[in-house]
Amino acid sequence: MTDKVLIYSRFPKTMMARFAERFELLDTAGKPAGEVFPAEELGGISAILTGGAQPFGAEAMDQFPKLGAIICYGTGYDGIDLKAAVARNIAVGHSPGANAASVADIAMTLMLATTRRILVADQYVRSGDWASSKQSPMMRPQAGMPGRRIGVYGMGEIGRKIAARCAAFESEVGYFSRSQYDLPYQYFPTLEALADWCSVLMIAVRAGAQTQHAVDAGILKRLGADGHVVNISRGSVIDQKALVAALTDKTIAGAGLDVFETEPHAPDALTAFPNVVFAPHIGGHTLESHVAMQNCVLANLTAFFAGKPLPYAVKSA
């Protein structure tokens, strides 16, 4: 009998094709599982595949009395109630580092786009303003990368790859993380100290209760009028209302965002700023990253159904 896996989040079918070759997939298409499948079938589900940001708490877990594994597609697992999972002896797996290079690349892309005002420059050409020699204050020279101080908030796999890329651009790199590491970058004991020092704050920290709105009005003020913030972590790490206020008041110079408090993000006050560059949460959305993440999912599911520990388990609750 083929092992069954419930697809709890909405995923493109192309991303599930490799899993369908190995397992019988029960796809909810992002709808509540009870609306799609009968209770008797859900009662036999022992493994679930979900997006790490989608809320999955104790009440949801209790819908599946035989649930033994929650496997996240991707590195994040901030939507999973880990304490509830531990209490129910449910293993939680993810794909640590599988998309780190791709996410670091998009972080660099957003940083360069916002600090060099690429969208404004693009429009300057398209509008004919350049050809007609029309002056624009947005086109004044900006600081380059050599000697620029880049602060990395979070020094996990993604943070380290961002730091290495910034160093290759001849920038100074500093970081704040829960732990200090043996790395060739300056360590700061607090996020406040890092924000005081840097001109670009790269947010690469893991999302969770401890980092909710960690980048608030106070941190943005410390970043300063020439500062930029780039977020490729989760939208919850930035106080989005404070960010809008900081951009409105010119407390900071600009921002690059791949993630938002509410996704998908509809046009609003934030999207009206010409000095903000957006991407639709595509940091890990490359062919190589998807293959790597799928490899981790397959390894976790295969181990679980074989009665073995997950090779890519979330370390602790």
Disulfide bonds with the S-S distance in Angstrom:
none
